[in-house]
Amino acid sequence: MDINYKINEILKIWNPIGVKGKDLDNEYLRYVDEIIECVNNNKNLMDLTEDIEGNRIGFFYTSKKDRKLVVDQILKIFMYIRNLASMIKSKQ
């Protein structure tokens, strides 16, 4: 599983500024590494998501509920990977 790809796919679906066409594939890539770092360091992903949309993009185009869905979907990916790693480790 390519975590970068999965996170970017979630961000593309969220797409708070409504980017269309080929530009959508790359529009939110700049945030993927920071999102991974945030989760790996147990920081608040909702705060980061709100900073990305409200401050960096410059306006809240989506609802808090939509941002929460994005956060939940990203955290599910990390939980899946951690559970998988734990299962593999326990079989060794």
C-alpha positions as CSV (number, residue, x, y, z in Angstrom):
1,M,0.0,0.0,0.0
2,D,1.4,3.4,-1.0
3,I,0.4,5.6,1.8
4,N,1.3,8.8,-0.1
5,Y,-1.0,7.7,-2.9
6,K,-3.9,6.8,-0.6
7,I,-3.7,10.1,1.3
8,N,-3.6,12.1,-1.9
9,E,-6.6,10.2,-3.2
10,I,-8.5,11.3,0.0
11,L,-7.4,14.9,-0.5
12,K,-8.5,14.8,-4.1
13,I,-12.0,13.6,-3.1
14,W,-12.2,16.3,-0.4
15,N,-10.9,18.9,-3.0
16,P,-12.0,22.0,-1.0
17,I,-11.2,24.4,-3.9
18,G,-12.8,22.4,-6.6
19,V,-9.8,21.8,-8.8
20,K,-10.7,20.0,-12.1
21,G,-8.9,17.9,-14.6
22,K,-5.3,16.8,-14.5
23,D,-4.3,19.6,-12.1
24,L,-6.3,17.7,-9.4
25,D,-3.7,14.9,-9.4
26,N,-1.0,17.3,-8.0
27,E,-2.9,20.0,-6.3
28,Y,-2.8,18.6,-2.8
29,L,0.5,16.6,-3.0
30,R,2.3,19.3,-1.1
31,Y,0.4,18.4,2.1
32,V,0.9,14.7,2.1
33,D,4.3,14.5,3.8
34,E,3.2,17.0,6.4
35,I,0.1,14.9,7.1
36,I,2.2,11.8,7.5
37,E,4.5,13.6,9.9
38,C,1.6,14.9,11.9
39,V,0.1,11.5,12.4
40,N,3.4,9.8,13.1
41,N,4.2,12.4,15.7
42,N,0.7,12.1,17.3
43,K,-0.2,15.7,16.6
44,N,-3.8,16.8,16.0
45,L,-4.6,16.1,12.3
46,M,-7.9,18.1,12.5
47,D,-5.9,21.2,13.5
48,L,-3.6,20.6,10.5
49,T,-6.5,20.1,8.1
50,E,-8.1,23.3,9.3
51,D,-4.8,25.2,9.0
52,I,-4.4,23.9,5.4
53,E,-7.9,24.9,4.4
54,G,-8.5,28.0,6.4
55,N,-5.0,29.6,6.4
56,R,-3.0,28.2,3.5
57,I,-5.8,27.9,1.0
58,G,-7.3,31.0,2.6
59,F,-11.0,30.2,3.2
60,F,-13.1,27.4,4.7
61,Y,-14.8,26.1,1.6
62,T,-15.9,22.9,3.3
63,S,-17.7,22.2,6.5
64,K,-16.1,21.0,9.8
65,K,-18.0,17.7,9.2
66,D,-16.3,17.3,5.8
67,R,-12.9,18.0,7.3
68,K,-13.6,15.5,10.1
69,L,-14.4,12.8,7.4
70,V,-11.1,13.5,5.7
71,V,-9.2,13.2,9.1
72,D,-11.1,9.9,9.9
73,Q,-10.3,8.4,6.5
74,I,-6.6,9.3,6.8
75,L,-6.4,7.9,10.3
76,K,-8.1,4.6,9.1
77,I,-5.2,4.2,6.7
78,F,-2.7,4.5,9.5
79,M,-4.7,2.2,11.8
80,Y,-4.8,-0.4,9.0
81,I,-1.0,-0.2,8.5
82,R,-0.3,-0.4,12.2
83,N,-2.6,-3.4,12.7
84,L,-1.0,-5.1,9.7
85,A,2.5,-4.5,11.0
86,S,1.5,-5.8,14.4
87,M,0.0,-9.0,12.9
88,I,3.2,-9.6,10.9
89,K,5.4,-9.0,14.0
90,S,3.3,-11.4,16.1
91,K,3.8,-14.2,13.5
92,Q,7.6,-13.9,13.6
